[in-house]
Amino acid sequence: LLAENIFIGLTHRSDRQLEGAEGAVAMFHRFRRGFRLAARGFAGISAGTLALTGWQYYRLRTDYKPLTPPKGASQGIELPRFAPQISNKDGVQILFVGDSLVIGIGCPDRKEGPVFARHISRVAANTLRRRVSWKVIGIDGGDVNSMREKLMHDIKDAANDENPRVIAVVLMCGLNDYKRLVQEGRLPSTFKEDLRLLINNIKDSVGHQARVVLPALPVQRAPLFQPLFPMNQLLYRVAETWDYQKWLLSGEESEVVFVSEPEHYSHDDWAIDGIHPSEKGYMRWGDHIVKKLLPRLNNNESIPKRAECSSEIKPTLVD
């Protein structure tokens, strides 16, 4: 009898208690149903965003009409403004290696050559008071691997004993390497090691005392991408990540300088395709790069690794 009373006491619930338990169960089921609906909603939004991004990328690739490379000289000599009779023996050389940006796509044809290389070399000649030869060695649409495969012969020729000593190599890269992430699944770490190999090959050809300059690319300021939300947000993150690899290399390799992008661009700094700079944009970019590079060239000092010069060169970091 005692056991029976205990059993009845443990199992018996009042009507109010039963209503409370049933309410709790019902609340749990409503919560679970709401969670499932929210998860489906988020999944739908993510799928929709991914689909829209893919569609924007496809339209960009199919609708974009590339500009033709400008015609003109690919090499030249700049003399200091106030010392035109300077000896040829005092001359030095700057190489401009890379993709369509060093070729000068976005500019009109100029018999004298791309304004980007000419402007940097002219400023260098006036500051150093030396004769500065320049040469553009580029490949339209090239990534770091194709540059290493197709441009090294010309780089070696430019650095032979008959030509002035190479004091700097401005290396423009990364824009076409973004595509390899989608097309081939090449990760940022792969880009970094491919770029390291290209830099070492260049140094072996021109001399390890030459400065290799790695400019950041101002992708976020390019007018073509700005209205393409949400694709542009993904592209900006990719661009930051790839530039971050350049910054890392500036801390791991000697005589390598990372130069952050200019802070300000205006609408007329861009060519009609919305990706490449105009002549004015190239000059603005060249001014920004040469101001970072010239103090070290002028003093002929060794460029430290990133840890010692990070106060001067601040890249856009990735979280």
C-alpha positions in Angstrom: 0.0 0.0 0.0 2.8 2.4 0.8 4.6 1.7 -2.5 1.3 2.2 -4.3 0.8 5.6 -2.7 4.3 6.7 -3.5 3.8 5.7 -7.1 0.6 7.6 -7.3 2.2 10.7 -5.8 5.1 10.6 -8.2 3.0 10.1 -11.3 0.0 12.3 -10.5 -0.1 15.8 -11.9 -2.7 18.5 -11.4 -4.6 19.9 -14.4 -2.6 23.2 -14.0 0.7 21.3 -14.0 -0.3 19.3 -17.1 -1.3 22.6 -18.9 2.2 24.0 -18.0 4.0 21.0 -19.3 2.0 21.0 -22.5 2.7 24.7 -23.0 6.4 24.2 -22.5 6.3 21.4 -25.1 4.3 23.5 -27.5 6.8 26.4 -27.0 9.7 24.2 -27.8 8.1 23.0 -31.0 7.3 26.6 -32.0 10.9 27.6 -31.3 12.2 24.6 -33.3 9.9 25.4 -36.2 11.0 29.1 -36.1 14.7 28.1 -36.1 14.2 25.8 -39.1 12.4 28.6 -41.0 15.2 31.1 -40.1 17.9 28.6 -41.2 16.1 28.0 -44.5 15.8 31.8 -44.9 19.5 32.3 -44.3 20.3 29.5 -46.6 18.1 31.0 -49.3 19.7 34.4 -48.8 23.2 32.9 -49.1 22.3 30.9 -52.1 20.7 34.0 -53.7 23.8 36.1 -52.9 26.1 33.4 -54.4 24.0 33.1 -57.5 23.9 36.9 -58.0 27.7 37.1 -57.5 28.2 34.3 -60.0 25.9 36.0 -62.5 27.7 39.4 -62.0 31.1 37.7 -62.5 29.8 36.0 -65.7 28.4 39.2 -67.1 31.6 41.1 -66.2 33.7 38.6 -68.1 31.4 38.4 -71.2 30.5 42.1 -71.4 33.9 43.7 -70.6 35.7 45.0 -73.7 39.4 45.1 -73.1 41.4 48.2 -74.2 44.2 47.7 -76.7 47.8 48.4 -75.5 49.0 51.8 -76.4 51.6 52.1 -79.2 54.9 53.7 -78.4 58.4 53.2 -77.1 58.9 50.5 -74.4 62.2 52.0 -73.2 63.8 55.4 -72.9 66.2 57.7 -71.0 65.3 60.5 -68.7 67.9 63.2 -67.9 68.1 65.4 -64.8 66.6 68.8 -65.5 69.5 70.9 -64.3 72.4 68.6 -65.3 71.7 67.5 -69.0 75.4 67.0 -69.7 75.8 64.3 -67.1 78.1 61.4 -68.0 76.6 58.1 -69.3 78.8 56.3 -66.8 76.7 57.7 -64.0 73.5 56.3 -65.4 71.3 53.8 -63.7 68.3 51.8 -64.8 64.7 51.1 -63.5 62.8 48.2 -64.9 59.0 48.1 -64.9 57.8 44.5 -65.0 54.3 43.1 -64.8 50.9 43.0 -66.5 48.7 45.5 -68.4 49.4 48.2 -65.8 53.1 48.6 -66.7 52.2 48.4 -70.4 50.1 51.5 -69.9 46.7 50.2 -71.0 44.2 53.0 -70.4 46.4 55.6 -71.9 46.5 57.0 -75.5 49.3 56.1 -77.9 52.5 58.0 -77.0 55.6 57.8 -79.2 57.7 58.4 -76.1 56.2 55.5 -74.2 54.0 54.7 -71.2 53.6 57.7 -68.9 53.9 55.6 -65.7 57.4 54.5 -66.4 58.5 57.8 -67.9 57.1 59.8 -65.0 58.7 57.7 -62.2 62.0 57.7 -64.1 61.9 61.5 -64.7 61.3 62.2 -61.1 64.1 59.8 -60.1 66.5 61.4 -62.6 65.8 64.9 -61.2 66.1 63.7 -57.6 69.2 61.5 -58.0 70.7 64.0 -60.5 71.7 61.0 -62.7 70.8 59.7 -66.1 68.0 57.1 -65.6 67.2 54.6 -68.3 63.9 52.8 -68.1 62.4 49.7 -69.8 58.9 48.2 -69.7 58.8 44.4 -69.7 55.1 43.4 -69.5 52.6 40.9 -70.7 48.9 41.9 -71.0 46.8 39.6 -68.8 49.8 38.0 -67.2 49.9 36.4 -63.8 53.1 35.8 -61.8 53.6 32.4 -63.3 53.3 33.6 -66.9 55.6 36.5 -66.1 58.3 34.1 -64.8 57.8 31.9 -67.9 57.8 34.6 -70.6 59.6 37.7 -69.3 62.7 36.5 -67.6 64.7 36.4 -70.9 64.0 40.1 -71.5 64.8 40.9 -67.9 68.2 39.2 -68.2 68.9 41.1 -71.4 68.1 44.4 -69.8 70.5 43.7 -66.9 73.5 42.7 -69.0 76.8 44.4 -68.7 76.3 46.7 -71.6 73.3 48.4 -69.9 73.3 50.7 -66.8 73.0 49.0 -63.4 69.5 48.2 -62.3 68.7 50.0 -59.1 65.0 49.2 -58.9 62.3 46.9 -60.4 58.7 48.0 -60.1 56.7 44.8 -60.2 53.0 45.1 -60.9 51.1 41.9 -60.3 48.0 40.4 -58.7 45.1 41.6 -60.8 45.2 38.6 -63.1 46.1 36.2 -60.2 42.6 36.9 -58.7 41.1 35.0 -61.6 43.2 31.9 -60.9 41.4 31.6 -57.6 38.1 31.0 -59.4 39.5 29.2 -62.5 42.2 27.0 -60.8 41.6 27.2 -57.1 45.0 28.8 -56.5 45.0 30.1 -52.9 46.7 33.2 -51.5 49.5 31.1 -50.1 50.2 29.7 -53.6 50.3 33.3 -55.0 52.8 34.3 -52.3 55.2 31.4 -53.1 54.8 32.0 -56.8 55.6 35.6 -56.3 58.6 34.8 -54.1 60.0 32.6 -56.9 59.5 35.4 -59.4 61.2 37.9 -57.2 64.2 35.6 -56.5 64.5 34.9 -60.3 64.5 38.7 -61.0 67.1 39.3 -58.3 69.3 36.5 -59.7 69.2 38.3 -63.1 69.5 42.0 -62.1 71.5 41.7 -58.9 70.4 41.3 -55.3 71.2 44.9 -54.5 68.3 46.1 -56.7 65.1 47.1 -54.9 61.9 45.2 -55.9 58.8 47.4 -55.4 55.4 45.7 -54.9 52.6 48.3 -55.2 49.2 47.5 -53.8 46.4 47.6 -56.4 43.6 50.2 -55.9 40.9 47.8 -56.8 38.4 49.2 -54.4 38.5 52.6 -56.2 38.0 51.2 -59.7 34.6 52.6 -61.0 33.7 49.4 -62.8 33.3 47.4 -59.6 31.6 49.9 -57.4 28.0 49.3 -58.5 28.4 45.5 -58.6 27.2 44.6 -55.1 27.6 42.0 -53.7 30.3 40.7 -56.1 32.5 43.8 -55.3 32.6 43.0 -51.6 34.1 39.6 -52.4 36.5 41.1 -54.9 37.7 43.7 -52.4 38.4 41.1 -49.8 40.3 39.0 -52.3 42.4 42.1 -53.4 43.2 42.9 -49.8 44.3 39.3 -49.2 46.5 39.2 -52.2 48.1 42.5 -51.3 48.6 41.2 -47.8 50.8 38.4 -49.3 53.0 41.1 -50.9 53.3 42.8 -47.5 54.3 39.5 -45.9 57.0 39.0 -48.5 58.4 42.5 -47.8 59.1 41.2 -44.3 60.6 37.9 -45.4 62.8 39.0 -48.3 65.5 41.7 -48.2 65.4 44.6 -50.7 61.7 44.2 -51.2 59.3 47.2 -50.6 55.6 47.1 -50.3 53.9 50.4 -51.2 50.2 50.9 -50.1 47.8 52.3 -52.6 47.2 56.1 -52.8 44.5 57.4 -50.5 42.7 59.6 -53.1 41.5 59.1 -56.6 39.2 61.3 -58.6 36.8 60.2 -61.4 39.1 61.4 -64.2 42.0 59.3 -62.8 40.4 56.3 -64.5 40.2 55.1 -68.2 36.9 54.5 -69.9 37.0 50.8 -69.0 36.8 51.6 -65.3 39.6 49.3 -64.4 42.8 50.8 -65.7 44.1 54.3 -64.7 44.0 57.2 -67.2 47.2 59.1 -67.9 46.4 61.4 -64.9 45.8 58.4 -62.7 49.1 56.7 -63.7 50.9 59.9 -62.9 49.2 60.2 -59.5 50.1 56.6 -58.8 53.7 57.0 -60.0 54.1 60.1 -57.7 52.9 58.0 -54.7 55.3 55.1 -55.5 58.4 57.2 -56.2 58.0 59.2 -53.0 58.2 55.9 -51.1 61.2 54.6 -53.1 63.4 57.6 -53.7 64.7 58.4 -50.2 66.3 55.0 -50.1 67.7 55.2 -53.6 69.0 58.6 -52.9 70.9 57.5 -49.8 71.9 54.2 -51.5 71.0 52.5 -48.3 70.0 48.9 -47.9 66.2 48.4 -47.5 65.4 46.7 -44.2 62.7 44.0 -43.8 59.2 45.0 -43.1 59.6 44.9 -39.3 62.0 47.8 -39.5 60.1 49.9 -42.0 56.5 49.2 -41.2 56.1 52.7 -39.7 56.5 54.1 -43.2 54.7 51.6 -45.2 51.3 50.6 -43.9 49.3 48.1 -45.9 45.6 47.3 -45.7 45.6 44.4 -43.3 43.2 41.5 -43.4 41.3 40.6 -40.2 
